[in-house]
């Protein structure tokens, strides 16, 4: 990811993540810059609490049949697009280069070769008009990893001044 980004020195990114704690959607605007070394700032960040209906849907998602889970993936993508648009507008954020969305993990079994996050990135793109990077886990798991590929690259490029992060 970072290698292909070397042509530009500064990126404004909207990051979205939802944890299994279901405390809400974490959304942040961060600026990444590269002047021989990657650095970042967190420009705006907040956790948006889930409305009761979304809390219920996400709690029950792991029990859904495939067709209903696929529909929830699309619906949650629309929800994330709306939250992103609101966040960008409310904070008067300009010139966003892309959205980076982790989605919401429904199944995570790297020992069995799979993980599944909902919050369809194509739907987020359609709803925001911004490029979207998503599905971070699958390729890492396919290569035998635990589905956390951003941890080592983040440590290498963003926290390399520290012995422990």
Protein Blocks (a to p, Z undefined) as FASTA:
>chain_A
ZZmmmmpcbdcdddddddfklnaccddddddddehiacdddfbdcdddddfklmmmmmmm
mmpcfklmmmmmmmmmmmmmmmmmmmmmmnopghifbdcdebjafbdcfknopacdehif
klmmmmnopacdehkllmmmmnopaoiaklmmmmmmmmmmbfbZZ
